């Protein structure tokens, strides 16, 4: 039960951090015309500090792509899948999204983006 609670906490923290950095990236793009070369350029004007990925302990993964970018967390499987979105996310024995059952645990593979199904 404790592990499931910790994973739910990490999922919620990840979601908030991804949304926060995504909003900072969009603000930067409004001011500069494109995304930054790296997340460090968001500090201190757009973020006080860079948040870490709760699943890796490292910064969230960011790849600029022309005038856009990809931003993601490694997610519960702690594997960098290059920004490939995870399926619906489960937490322990409980479906984090209604309708997900324990037998669907393999859907945890992939990375978490700010608009991932939680």
Phi and psi restraints in degrees (range 20) as a CNS / XPLOR table:
assign (resid 1 and name C) (resid 2 and name N)
       (resid 2 and name CA) (resid 2 and name C) 1.0 -63.1 20.0 2
assign (resid 2 and name N) (resid 2 and name CA)
       (resid 2 and name C) (resid 3 and name N) 1.0 -41.7 20.0 2
assign (resid 2 and name C) (resid 3 and name N)
       (resid 3 and name CA) (resid 3 and name C) 1.0 -62.3 20.0 2
assign (resid 3 and name N) (resid 3 and name CA)
       (resid 3 and name C) (resid 4 and name N) 1.0 -41.0 20.0 2
assign (resid 3 and name C) (resid 4 and name N)
       (resid 4 and name CA) (resid 4 and name C) 1.0 -63.5 20.0 2
assign (resid 4 and name N) (resid 4 and name CA)
       (resid 4 and name C) (resid 5 and name N) 1.0 -40.3 20.0 2
assign (resid 4 and name C) (resid 5 and name N)
       (resid 5 and name CA) (resid 5 and name C) 1.0 -65.0 20.0 2
assign (resid 5 and name N) (resid 5 and name CA)
       (resid 5 and name C) (resid 6 and name N) 1.0 -42.6 20.0 2
assign (resid 5 and name C) (resid 6 and name N)
       (resid 6 and name CA) (resid 6 and name C) 1.0 -63.5 20.0 2
assign (resid 6 and name N) (resid 6 and name CA)
       (resid 6 and name C) (resid 7 and name N) 1.0 -40.6 20.0 2
assign (resid 6 and name C) (resid 7 and name N)
       (resid 7 and name CA) (resid 7 and name C) 1.0 -67.5 20.0 2
assign (resid 7 and name N) (resid 7 and name CA)
       (resid 7 and name C) (resid 8 and name N) 1.0 -39.5 20.0 2
assign (resid 7 and name C) (resid 8 and name N)
       (resid 8 and name CA) (resid 8 and name C) 1.0 -61.4 20.0 2
assign (resid 8 and name N) (resid 8 and name CA)
       (resid 8 and name C) (resid 9 and name N) 1.0 -41.9 20.0 2
assign (resid 8 and name C) (resid 9 and name N)
       (resid 9 and name CA) (resid 9 and name C) 1.0 -61.4 20.0 2
assign (resid 9 and name N) (resid 9 and name CA)
       (resid 9 and name C) (resid 10 and name N) 1.0 -47.2 20.0 2
assign (resid 9 and name C) (resid 10 and name N)
       (resid 10 and name CA) (resid 10 and name C) 1.0 -62.4 20.0 2
assign (resid 10 and name N) (resid 10 and name CA)
       (resid 10 and name C) (resid 11 and name N) 1.0 -38.0 20.0 2
assign (resid 10 and name C) (resid 11 and name N)
       (resid 11 and name CA) (resid 11 and name C) 1.0 -64.2 20.0 2
assign (resid 11 and name N) (resid 11 and name CA)
       (resid 11 and name C) (resid 12 and name N) 1.0 -44.4 20.0 2
assign (resid 11 and name C) (resid 12 and name N)
       (resid 12 and name CA) (resid 12 and name C) 1.0 -64.9 20.0 2
assign (resid 12 and name N) (resid 12 and name CA)
       (resid 12 and name C) (resid 13 and name N) 1.0 -44.2 20.0 2
assign (resid 12 and name C) (resid 13 and name N)
       (resid 13 and name CA) (resid 13 and name C) 1.0 -62.5 20.0 2
assign (resid 13 and name N) (resid 13 and name CA)
       (resid 13 and name C) (resid 14 and name N) 1.0 -41.0 20.0 2
assign (resid 13 and name C) (resid 14 and name N)
       (resid 14 and name CA) (resid 14 and name C) 1.0 -61.8 20.0 2
assign (resid 14 and name N) (resid 14 and name CA)
       (resid 14 and name C) (resid 15 and name N) 1.0 -46.0 20.0 2
assign (resid 14 and name C) (resid 15 and name N)
       (resid 15 and name CA) (resid 15 and name C) 1.0 -57.8 20.0 2
assign (resid 15 and name N) (resid 15 and name CA)
       (resid 15 and name C) (resid 16 and name N) 1.0 -48.5 20.0 2
assign (resid 15 and name C) (resid 16 and name N)
       (resid 16 and name CA) (resid 16 and name C) 1.0 -61.7 20.0 2
assign (resid 16 and name N) (resid 16 and name CA)
       (resid 16 and name C) (resid 17 and name N) 1.0 -41.6 20.0 2
assign (resid 16 and name C) (resid 17 and name N)
       (resid 17 and name CA) (resid 17 and name C) 1.0 -67.8 20.0 2
assign (resid 17 and name N) (resid 17 and name CA)
       (resid 17 and name C) (resid 18 and name N) 1.0 -39.7 20.0 2
assign (resid 17 and name C) (resid 18 and name N)
       (resid 18 and name CA) (resid 18 and name C) 1.0 -64.7 20.0 2
assign (resid 18 and name N) (resid 18 and name CA)
       (resid 18 and name C) (resid 19 and name N) 1.0 -43.6 20.0 2
assign (resid 18 and name C) (resid 19 and name N)
       (resid 19 and name CA) (resid 19 and name C) 1.0 -63.9 20.0 2
assign (resid 19 and name N) (resid 19 and name CA)
       (resid 19 and name C) (resid 20 and name N) 1.0 -43.3 20.0 2
assign (resid 19 and name C) (resid 20 and name N)
       (resid 20 and name CA) (resid 20 and name C) 1.0 -60.4 20.0 2
assign (resid 20 and name N) (resid 20 and name CA)
       (resid 20 and name C) (resid 21 and name N) 1.0 -46.7 20.0 2
assign (resid 20 and name C) (resid 21 and name N)
       (resid 21 and name CA) (resid 21 and name C) 1.0 -70.5 20.0 2
assign (resid 21 and name N) (resid 21 and name CA)
       (resid 21 and name C) (resid 22 and name N) 1.0 -37.4 20.0 2
assign (resid 21 and name C) (resid 22 and name N)
       (resid 22 and name CA) (resid 22 and name C) 1.0 -59.8 20.0 2
assign (resid 22 and name N) (resid 22 and name CA)
       (resid 22 and name C) (resid 23 and name N) 1.0 -42.9 20.0 2
assign (resid 22 and name C) (resid 23 and name N)
       (resid 23 and name CA) (resid 23 and name C) 1.0 -65.7 20.0 2
assign (resid 23 and name N) (resid 23 and name CA)
       (resid 23 and name C) (resid 24 and name N) 1.0 -38.8 20.0 2
assign (resid 23 and name C) (resid 24 and name N)
       (resid 24 and name CA) (resid 24 and name C) 1.0 -64.2 20.0 2
assign (resid 24 and name N) (resid 24 and name CA)
       (resid 24 and name C) (resid 25 and name N) 1.0 -41.4 20.0 2
assign (resid 24 and name C) (resid 25 and name N)
       (resid 25 and name CA) (resid 25 and name C) 1.0 -62.4 20.0 2
assign (resid 25 and name N) (resid 25 and name CA)
       (resid 25 and name C) (resid 26 and name N) 1.0 -41.6 20.0 2
assign (resid 25 and name C) (resid 26 and name N)
       (resid 26 and name CA) (resid 26 and name C) 1.0 -66.8 20.0 2
assign (resid 26 and name N) (resid 26 and name CA)
       (resid 26 and name C) (resid 27 and name N) 1.0 -38.0 20.0 2
assign (resid 26 and name C) (resid 27 and name N)
       (resid 27 and name CA) (resid 27 and name C) 1.0 -64.1 20.0 2
assign (resid 27 and name N) (resid 27 and name CA)
       (resid 27 and name C) (resid 28 and name N) 1.0 -44.7 20.0 2
assign (resid 27 and name C) (resid 28 and name N)
       (resid 28 and name CA) (resid 28 and name C) 1.0 -58.1 20.0 2
assign (resid 28 and name N) (resid 28 and name CA)
       (resid 28 and name C) (resid 29 and name N) 1.0 -45.3 20.0 2
assign (resid 28 and name C) (resid 29 and name N)
       (resid 29 and name CA) (resid 29 and name C) 1.0 -63.2 20.0 2
assign (resid 29 and name N) (resid 29 and name CA)
       (resid 29 and name C) (resid 30 and name N) 1.0 -38.9 20.0 2
assign (resid 29 and name C) (resid 30 and name N)
       (resid 30 and name CA) (resid 30 and name C) 1.0 -60.9 20.0 2
assign (resid 30 and name N) (resid 30 and name CA)
       (resid 30 and name C) (resid 31 and name N) 1.0 -40.0 20.0 2
assign (resid 30 and name C) (resid 31 and name N)
       (resid 31 and name CA) (resid 31 and name C) 1.0 -77.7 20.0 2
assign (resid 31 and name N) (resid 31 and name CA)
       (resid 31 and name C) (resid 32 and name N) 1.0 -38.2 20.0 2
assign (resid 31 and name C) (resid 32 and name N)
       (resid 32 and name CA) (resid 32 and name C) 1.0 -106.0 20.0 2
assign (resid 32 and name N) (resid 32 and name CA)
       (resid 32 and name C) (resid 33 and name N) 1.0 -15.9 20.0 2
assign (resid 32 and name C) (resid 33 and name N)
       (resid 33 and name CA) (resid 33 and name C) 1.0 95.2 20.0 2
assign (resid 33 and name N) (resid 33 and name CA)
       (resid 33 and name C) (resid 34 and name N) 1.0 -15.4 20.0 2
assign (resid 33 and name C) (resid 34 and name N)
       (resid 34 and name CA) (resid 34 and name C) 1.0 -156.0 20.0 2
assign (resid 34 and name N) (resid 34 and name CA)
       (resid 34 and name C) (resid 35 and name N) 1.0 170.2 20.0 2
assign (resid 34 and name C) (resid 35 and name N)
       (resid 35 and name CA) (resid 35 and name C) 1.0 -71.1 20.0 2
assign (resid 35 and name N) (resid 35 and name CA)
       (resid 35 and name C) (resid 36 and name N) 1.0 162.5 20.0 2
assign (resid 35 and name C) (resid 36 and name N)
       (resid 36 and name CA) (resid 36 and name C) 1.0 -73.4 20.0 2
assign (resid 36 and name N) (resid 36 and name CA)
       (resid 36 and name C) (resid 37 and name N) 1.0 160.7 20.0 2
assign (resid 36 and name C) (resid 37 and name N)
       (resid 37 and name CA) (resid 37 and name C) 1.0 -68.3 20.0 2
assign (resid 37 and name N) (resid 37 and name CA)
       (resid 37 and name C) (resid 38 and name N) 1.0 -30.5 20.0 2
assign (resid 37 and name C) (resid 38 and name N)
       (resid 38 and name CA) (resid 38 and name C) 1.0 -151.8 20.0 2
assign (resid 38 and name N) (resid 38 and name CA)
       (resid 38 and name C) (resid 39 and name N) 1.0 161.3 20.0 2
assign (resid 38 and name C) (resid 39 and name N)
       (resid 39 and name CA) (resid 39 and name C) 1.0 -66.3 20.0 2
assign (resid 39 and name N) (resid 39 and name CA)
       (resid 39 and name C) (resid 40 and name N) 1.0 -23.3 20.0 2
assign (resid 39 and name C) (resid 40 and name N)
       (resid 40 and name CA) (resid 40 and name C) 1.0 -58.5 20.0 2
assign (resid 40 and name N) (resid 40 and name CA)
       (resid 40 and name C) (resid 41 and name N) 1.0 -25.8 20.0 2
assign (resid 40 and name C) (resid 41 and name N)
       (resid 41 and name CA) (resid 41 and name C) 1.0 -72.6 20.0 2
assign (resid 41 and name N) (resid 41 and name CA)
       (resid 41 and name C) (resid 42 and name N) 1.0 -9.5 20.0 2
assign (resid 41 and name C) (resid 42 and name N)
       (resid 42 and name CA) (resid 42 and name C) 1.0 -81.0 20.0 2
assign (resid 42 and name N) (resid 42 and name CA)
       (resid 42 and name C) (resid 43 and name N) 1.0 -16.9 20.0 2
assign (resid 42 and name C) (resid 43 and name N)
       (resid 43 and name CA) (resid 43 and name C) 1.0 -98.1 20.0 2
assign (resid 43 and name N) (resid 43 and name CA)
       (resid 43 and name C) (resid 44 and name N) 1.0 134.0 20.0 2
assign (resid 43 and name C) (resid 44 and name N)
       (resid 44 and name CA) (resid 44 and name C) 1.0 -99.2 20.0 2
assign (resid 44 and name N) (resid 44 and name CA)
       (resid 44 and name C) (resid 45 and name N) 1.0 -1.9 20.0 2
assign (resid 44 and name C) (resid 45 and name N)
       (resid 45 and name CA) (resid 45 and name C) 1.0 -64.8 20.0 2
assign (resid 45 and name N) (resid 45 and name CA)
       (resid 45 and name C) (resid 46 and name N) 1.0 -42.0 20.0 2
assign (resid 45 and name C) (resid 46 and name N)
       (resid 46 and name CA) (resid 46 and name C) 1.0 -104.7 20.0 2
assign (resid 46 and name N) (resid 46 and name CA)
       (resid 46 and name C) (resid 47 and name N) 1.0 -26.0 20.0 2
assign (resid 46 and name C) (resid 47 and name N)
       (resid 47 and name CA) (resid 47 and name C) 1.0 -138.6 20.0 2
assign (resid 47 and name N) (resid 47 and name CA)
       (resid 47 and name C) (resid 48 and name N) 1.0 143.3 20.0 2
assign (resid 47 and name C) (resid 48 and name N)
       (resid 48 and name CA) (resid 48 and name C) 1.0 -67.4 20.0 2
assign (resid 48 and name N) (resid 48 and name CA)
       (resid 48 and name C) (resid 49 and name N) 1.0 -37.9 20.0 2
assign (resid 48 and name C) (resid 49 and name N)
       (resid 49 and name CA) (resid 49 and name C) 1.0 -156.4 20.0 2
assign (resid 49 and name N) (resid 49 and name CA)
       (resid 49 and name C) (resid 50 and name N) 1.0 164.0 20.0 2
assign (resid 49 and name C) (resid 50 and name N)
       (resid 50 and name CA) (resid 50 and name C) 1.0 -81.7 20.0 2
assign (resid 50 and name N) (resid 50 and name CA)
       (resid 50 and name C) (resid 51 and name N) 1.0 126.8 20.0 2
assign (resid 50 and name C) (resid 51 and name N)
       (resid 51 and name CA) (resid 51 and name C) 1.0 -75.5 20.0 2
assign (resid 51 and name N) (resid 51 and name CA)
       (resid 51 and name C) (resid 52 and name N) 1.0 152.7 20.0 2
assign (resid 51 and name C) (resid 52 and name N)
       (resid 52 and name CA) (resid 52 and name C) 1.0 -95.4 20.0 2
assign (resid 52 and name N) (resid 52 and name CA)
       (resid 52 and name C) (resid 53 and name N) 1.0 160.1 20.0 2
assign (resid 52 and name C) (resid 53 and name N)
       (resid 53 and name CA) (resid 53 and name C) 1.0 -80.6 20.0 2
assign (resid 53 and name N) (resid 53 and name CA)
       (resid 53 and name C) (resid 54 and name N) 1.0 117.9 20.0 2
assign (resid 53 and name C) (resid 54 and name N)
       (resid 54 and name CA) (resid 54 and name C) 1.0 -58.9 20.0 2
assign (resid 54 and name N) (resid 54 and name CA)
       (resid 54 and name C) (resid 55 and name N) 1.0 -21.9 20.0 2
assign (resid 54 and name C) (resid 55 and name N)
       (resid 55 and name CA) (resid 55 and name C) 1.0 -89.4 20.0 2
assign (resid 55 and name N) (resid 55 and name CA)
       (resid 55 and name C) (resid 56 and name N) 1.0 -16.9 20.0 2
assign (resid 55 and name C) (resid 56 and name N)
       (resid 56 and name CA) (resid 56 and name C) 1.0 -121.2 20.0 2
assign (resid 56 and name N) (resid 56 and name CA)
       (resid 56 and name C) (resid 57 and name N) 1.0 -22.4 20.0 2
assign (resid 56 and name C) (resid 57 and name N)
       (resid 57 and name CA) (resid 57 and name C) 1.0 79.6 20.0 2
assign (resid 57 and name N) (resid 57 and name CA)
       (resid 57 and name C) (resid 58 and name N) 1.0 -0.6 20.0 2
assign (resid 57 and name C) (resid 58 and name N)
       (resid 58 and name CA) (resid 58 and name C) 1.0 -105.7 20.0 2
assign (resid 58 and name N) (resid 58 and name CA)
       (resid 58 and name C) (resid 59 and name N) 1.0 170.9 20.0 2
assign (resid 58 and name C) (resid 59 and name N)
       (resid 59 and name CA) (resid 59 and name C) 1.0 -59.2 20.0 2
assign (resid 59 and name N) (resid 59 and name CA)
       (resid 59 and name C) (resid 60 and name N) 1.0 155.2 20.0 2
assign (resid 59 and name C) (resid 60 and name N)
       (resid 60 and name CA) (resid 60 and name C) 1.0 -57.1 20.0 2
assign (resid 60 and name N) (resid 60 and name CA)
       (resid 60 and name C) (resid 61 and name N) 1.0 152.6 20.0 2
assign (resid 60 and name C) (resid 61 and name N)
       (resid 61 and name CA) (resid 61 and name C) 1.0 -84.8 20.0 2
assign (resid 61 and name N) (resid 61 and name CA)
       (resid 61 and name C) (resid 62 and name N) 1.0 130.8 20.0 2
assign (resid 61 and name C) (resid 62 and name N)
       (resid 62 and name CA) (resid 62 and name C) 1.0 -134.2 20.0 2
assign (resid 62 and name N) (resid 62 and name CA)
       (resid 62 and name C) (resid 63 and name N) 1.0 129.5 20.0 2
assign (resid 62 and name C) (resid 63 and name N)
       (resid 63 and name CA) (resid 63 and name C) 1.0 -131.2 20.0 2
assign (resid 63 and name N) (resid 63 and name CA)
       (resid 63 and name C) (resid 64 and name N) 1.0 112.7 20.0 2
assign (resid 63 and name C) (resid 64 and name N)
       (resid 64 and name CA) (resid 64 and name C) 1.0 -67.8 20.0 2
assign (resid 64 and name N) (resid 64 and name CA)
       (resid 64 and name C) (resid 65 and name N) 1.0 143.1 20.0 2
assign (resid 64 and name C) (resid 65 and name N)
       (resid 65 and name CA) (resid 65 and name C) 1.0 -138.7 20.0 2
assign (resid 65 and name N) (resid 65 and name CA)
       (resid 65 and name C) (resid 66 and name N) 1.0 87.7 20.0 2
assign (resid 65 and name C) (resid 66 and name N)
       (resid 66 and name CA) (resid 66 and name C) 1.0 65.2 20.0 2
assign (resid 66 and name N) (resid 66 and name CA)
       (resid 66 and name C) (resid 67 and name N) 1.0 -123.8 20.0 2
assign (resid 66 and name C) (resid 67 and name N)
       (resid 67 and name CA) (resid 67 and name C) 1.0 -90.9 20.0 2
assign (resid 67 and name N) (resid 67 and name CA)
       (resid 67 and name C) (resid 68 and name N) 1.0 4.5 20.0 2
assign (resid 67 and name C) (resid 68 and name N)
       (resid 68 and name CA) (resid 68 and name C) 1.0 -124.0 20.0 2
assign (resid 68 and name N) (resid 68 and name CA)
       (resid 68 and name C) (resid 69 and name N) 1.0 -165.7 20.0 2
assign (resid 68 and name C) (resid 69 and name N)
       (resid 69 and name CA) (resid 69 and name C) 1.0 -162.7 20.0 2
assign (resid 69 and name N) (resid 69 and name CA)
       (resid 69 and name C) (resid 70 and name N) 1.0 170.9 20.0 2
assign (resid 69 and name C) (resid 70 and name N)
       (resid 70 and name CA) (resid 70 and name C) 1.0 -127.5 20.0 2
assign (resid 70 and name N) (resid 70 and name CA)
       (resid 70 and name C) (resid 71 and name N) 1.0 132.4 20.0 2
assign (resid 70 and name C) (resid 71 and name N)
       (resid 71 and name CA) (resid 71 and name C) 1.0 -130.6 20.0 2
assign (resid 71 and name N) (resid 71 and name CA)
       (resid 71 and name C) (resid 72 and name N) 1.0 129.5 20.0 2
assign (resid 71 and name C) (resid 72 and name N)
       (resid 72 and name CA) (resid 72 and name C) 1.0 -158.0 20.0 2
assign (resid 72 and name N) (resid 72 and name CA)
       (resid 72 and name C) (resid 73 and name N) 1.0 165.2 20.0 2
assign (resid 72 and name C) (resid 73 and name N)
       (resid 73 and name CA) (resid 73 and name C) 1.0 -105.8 20.0 2
assign (resid 73 and name N) (resid 73 and name CA)
       (resid 73 and name C) (resid 74 and name N) 1.0 152.0 20.0 2
assign (resid 73 and name C) (resid 74 and name N)
       (resid 74 and name CA) (resid 74 and name C) 1.0 -65.9 20.0 2
assign (resid 74 and name N) (resid 74 and name CA)
       (resid 74 and name C) (resid 75 and name N) 1.0 -25.0 20.0 2
assign (resid 74 and name C) (resid 75 and name N)
       (resid 75 and name CA) (resid 75 and name C) 1.0 79.4 20.0 2
assign (resid 75 and name N) (resid 75 and name CA)
       (resid 75 and name C) (resid 76 and name N) 1.0 -179.1 20.0 2
assign (resid 75 and name C) (resid 76 and name N)
       (resid 76 and name CA) (resid 76 and name C) 1.0 -60.0 20.0 2
assign (resid 76 and name N) (resid 76 and name CA)
       (resid 76 and name C) (resid 77 and name N) 1.0 -25.9 20.0 2
assign (resid 76 and name C) (resid 77 and name N)
       (resid 77 and name CA) (resid 77 and name C) 1.0 -81.0 20.0 2
assign (resid 77 and name N) (resid 77 and name CA)
       (resid 77 and name C) (resid 78 and name N) 1.0 -9.4 20.0 2
assign (resid 77 and name C) (resid 78 and name N)
       (resid 78 and name CA) (resid 78 and name C) 1.0 56.5 20.0 2
assign (resid 78 and name N) (resid 78 and name CA)
       (resid 78 and name C) (resid 79 and name N) 1.0 30.9 20.0 2
assign (resid 78 and name C) (resid 79 and name N)
       (resid 79 and name CA) (resid 79 and name C) 1.0 -120.2 20.0 2
assign (resid 79 and name N) (resid 79 and name CA)
       (resid 79 and name C) (resid 80 and name N) 1.0 132.4 20.0 2
assign (resid 79 and name C) (resid 80 and name N)
       (resid 80 and name CA) (resid 80 and name C) 1.0 -79.7 20.0 2
assign (resid 80 and name N) (resid 80 and name CA)
       (resid 80 and name C) (resid 81 and name N) 1.0 108.7 20.0 2
assign (resid 80 and name C) (resid 81 and name N)
       (resid 81 and name CA) (resid 81 and name C) 1.0 -98.3 20.0 2
assign (resid 81 and name N) (resid 81 and name CA)
       (resid 81 and name C) (resid 82 and name N) 1.0 21.1 20.0 2
assign (resid 81 and name C) (resid 82 and name N)
       (resid 82 and name CA) (resid 82 and name C) 1.0 69.2 20.0 2
assign (resid 82 and name N) (resid 82 and name CA)
       (resid 82 and name C) (resid 83 and name N) 1.0 21.4 20.0 2
assign (resid 82 and name C) (resid 83 and name N)
       (resid 83 and name CA) (resid 83 and name C) 1.0 91.9 20.0 2
assign (resid 83 and name N) (resid 83 and name CA)
       (resid 83 and name C) (resid 84 and name N) 1.0 8.1 20.0 2
assign (resid 83 and name C) (resid 84 and name N)
       (resid 84 and name CA) (resid 84 and name C) 1.0 -69.5 20.0 2
assign (resid 84 and name N) (resid 84 and name CA)
       (resid 84 and name C) (resid 85 and name N) 1.0 119.1 20.0 2
assign (resid 84 and name C) (resid 85 and name N)
       (resid 85 and name CA) (resid 85 and name C) 1.0 -62.8 20.0 2
assign (resid 85 and name N) (resid 85 and name CA)
       (resid 85 and name C) (resid 86 and name N) 1.0 142.7 20.0 2
assign (resid 85 and name C) (resid 86 and name N)
       (resid 86 and name CA) (resid 86 and name C) 1.0 -74.3 20.0 2
assign (resid 86 and name N) (resid 86 and name CA)
       (resid 86 and name C) (resid 87 and name N) 1.0 158.8 20.0 2
assign (resid 86 and name C) (resid 87 and name N)
       (resid 87 and name CA) (resid 87 and name C) 1.0 -72.4 20.0 2
assign (resid 87 and name N) (resid 87 and name CA)
       (resid 87 and name C) (resid 88 and name N) 1.0 -164.2 20.0 2
assign (resid 87 and name C) (resid 88 and name N)
       (resid 88 and name CA) (resid 88 and name C) 1.0 -60.1 20.0 2
assign (resid 88 and name N) (resid 88 and name CA)
       (resid 88 and name C) (resid 89 and name N) 1.0 140.5 20.0 2
assign (resid 88 and name C) (resid 89 and name N)
       (resid 89 and name CA) (resid 89 and name C) 1.0 -97.9 20.0 2
assign (resid 89 and name N) (resid 89 and name CA)
       (resid 89 and name C) (resid 90 and name N) 1.0 132.4 20.0 2
assign (resid 89 and name C) (resid 90 and name N)
       (resid 90 and name CA) (resid 90 and name C) 1.0 -106.2 20.0 2
assign (resid 90 and name N) (resid 90 and name CA)
       (resid 90 and name C) (resid 91 and name N) 1.0 157.5 20.0 2
assign (resid 90 and name C) (resid 91 and name N)
       (resid 91 and name CA) (resid 91 and name C) 1.0 -126.1 20.0 2
assign (resid 91 and name N) (resid 91 and name CA)
       (resid 91 and name C) (resid 92 and name N) 1.0 107.6 20.0 2
assign (resid 91 and name C) (resid 92 and name N)
       (resid 92 and name CA) (resid 92 and name C) 1.0 59.5 20.0 2
assign (resid 92 and name N) (resid 92 and name CA)
       (resid 92 and name C) (resid 93 and name N) 1.0 -129.1 20.0 2
assign (resid 92 and name C) (resid 93 and name N)
       (resid 93 and name CA) (resid 93 and name C) 1.0 -89.0 20.0 2
assign (resid 93 and name N) (resid 93 and name CA)
       (resid 93 and name C) (resid 94 and name N) 1.0 -0.2 20.0 2
assign (resid 93 and name C) (resid 94 and name N)
       (resid 94 and name CA) (resid 94 and name C) 1.0 -112.6 20.0 2
assign (resid 94 and name N) (resid 94 and name CA)
       (resid 94 and name C) (resid 95 and name N) 1.0 137.5 20.0 2
assign (resid 94 and name C) (resid 95 and name N)
       (resid 95 and name CA) (resid 95 and name C) 1.0 -70.5 20.0 2
assign (resid 95 and name N) (resid 95 and name CA)
       (resid 95 and name C) (resid 96 and name N) 1.0 123.1 20.0 2
assign (resid 95 and name C) (resid 96 and name N)
       (resid 96 and name CA) (resid 96 and name C) 1.0 -72.1 20.0 2
assign (resid 96 and name N) (resid 96 and name CA)
       (resid 96 and name C) (resid 97 and name N) 1.0 -30.7 20.0 2
assign (resid 96 and name C) (resid 97 and name N)
       (resid 97 and name CA) (resid 97 and name C) 1.0 -110.5 20.0 2
assign (resid 97 and name N) (resid 97 and name CA)
       (resid 97 and name C) (resid 98 and name N) 1.0 134.5 20.0 2
assign (resid 97 and name C) (resid 98 and name N)
       (resid 98 and name CA) (resid 98 and name C) 1.0 -56.0 20.0 2
assign (resid 98 and name N) (resid 98 and name CA)
       (resid 98 and name C) (resid 99 and name N) 1.0 140.0 20.0 2
assign (resid 98 and name C) (resid 99 and name N)
       (resid 99 and name CA) (resid 99 and name C) 1.0 95.9 20.0 2
assign (resid 99 and name N) (resid 99 and name CA)
       (resid 99 and name C) (resid 100 and name N) 1.0 -9.0 20.0 2
assign (resid 99 and name C) (resid 100 and name N)
       (resid 100 and name CA) (resid 100 and name C) 1.0 -88.6 20.0 2
assign (resid 100 and name N) (resid 100 and name CA)
       (resid 100 and name C) (resid 101 and name N) 1.0 129.7 20.0 2
assign (resid 100 and name C) (resid 101 and name N)
       (resid 101 and name CA) (resid 101 and name C) 1.0 -108.2 20.0 2
assign (resid 101 and name N) (resid 101 and name CA)
       (resid 101 and name C) (resid 102 and name N) 1.0 166.3 20.0 2
assign (resid 101 and name C) (resid 102 and name N)
       (resid 102 and name CA) (resid 102 and name C) 1.0 -57.4 20.0 2
assign (resid 102 and name N) (resid 102 and name CA)
       (resid 102 and name C) (resid 103 and name N) 1.0 -32.3 20.0 2
assign (resid 102 and name C) (resid 103 and name N)
       (resid 103 and name CA) (resid 103 and name C) 1.0 -68.6 20.0 2
assign (resid 103 and name N) (resid 103 and name CA)
       (resid 103 and name C) (resid 104 and name N) 1.0 -11.9 20.0 2
assign (resid 103 and name C) (resid 104 and name N)
       (resid 104 and name CA) (resid 104 and name C) 1.0 -92.3 20.0 2
assign (resid 104 and name N) (resid 104 and name CA)
       (resid 104 and name C) (resid 105 and name N) 1.0 15.8 20.0 2
assign (resid 104 and name C) (resid 105 and name N)
       (resid 105 and name CA) (resid 105 and name C) 1.0 -56.8 20.0 2
assign (resid 105 and name N) (resid 105 and name CA)
       (resid 105 and name C) (resid 106 and name N) 1.0 -28.5 20.0 2
assign (resid 105 and name C) (resid 106 and name N)
       (resid 106 and name CA) (resid 106 and name C) 1.0 -66.8 20.0 2
assign (resid 106 and name N) (resid 106 and name CA)
       (resid 106 and name C) (resid 107 and name N) 1.0 -11.6 20.0 2
assign (resid 106 and name C) (resid 107 and name N)
       (resid 107 and name CA) (resid 107 and name C) 1.0 -73.0 20.0 2
assign (resid 107 and name N) (resid 107 and name CA)
       (resid 107 and name C) (resid 108 and name N) 1.0 -4.2 20.0 2
assign (resid 107 and name C) (resid 108 and name N)
       (resid 108 and name CA) (resid 108 and name C) 1.0 -73.9 20.0 2
assign (resid 108 and name N) (resid 108 and name CA)
       (resid 108 and name C) (resid 109 and name N) 1.0 -12.0 20.0 2
assign (resid 108 and name C) (resid 109 and name N)
       (resid 109 and name CA) (resid 109 and name C) 1.0 -71.4 20.0 2
assign (resid 109 and name N) (resid 109 and name CA)
       (resid 109 and name C) (resid 110 and name N) 1.0 142.9 20.0 2
assign (resid 109 and name C) (resid 110 and name N)
       (resid 110 and name CA) (resid 110 and name C) 1.0 117.7 20.0 2
assign (resid 110 and name N) (resid 110 and name CA)
       (resid 110 and name C) (resid 111 and name N) 1.0 176.3 20.0 2
assign (resid 110 and name C) (resid 111 and name N)
       (resid 111 and name CA) (resid 111 and name C) 1.0 -101.4 20.0 2
assign (resid 111 and name N) (resid 111 and name CA)
       (resid 111 and name C) (resid 112 and name N) 1.0 160.2 20.0 2
assign (resid 111 and name C) (resid 112 and name N)
       (resid 112 and name CA) (resid 112 and name C) 1.0 -102.4 20.0 2
assign (resid 112 and name N) (resid 112 and name CA)
       (resid 112 and name C) (resid 113 and name N) 1.0 122.9 20.0 2
assign (resid 112 and name C) (resid 113 and name N)
       (resid 113 and name CA) (resid 113 and name C) 1.0 -104.8 20.0 2
assign (resid 113 and name N) (resid 113 and name CA)
       (resid 113 and name C) (resid 114 and name N) 1.0 165.8 20.0 2
assign (resid 113 and name C) (resid 114 and name N)
       (resid 114 and name CA) (resid 114 and name C) 1.0 -62.0 20.0 2
assign (resid 114 and name N) (resid 114 and name CA)
       (resid 114 and name C) (resid 115 and name N) 1.0 -24.2 20.0 2
assign (resid 114 and name C) (resid 115 and name N)
       (resid 115 and name CA) (resid 115 and name C) 1.0 -106.5 20.0 2
assign (resid 115 and name N) (resid 115 and name CA)
       (resid 115 and name C) (resid 116 and name N) 1.0 19.5 20.0 2
assign (resid 115 and name C) (resid 116 and name N)
       (resid 116 and name CA) (resid 116 and name C) 1.0 -63.9 20.0 2
assign (resid 116 and name N) (resid 116 and name CA)
       (resid 116 and name C) (resid 117 and name N) 1.0 154.0 20.0 2
assign (resid 116 and name C) (resid 117 and name N)
       (resid 117 and name CA) (resid 117 and name C) 1.0 -70.3 20.0 2
assign (resid 117 and name N) (resid 117 and name CA)
       (resid 117 and name C) (resid 118 and name N) 1.0 122.7 20.0 2
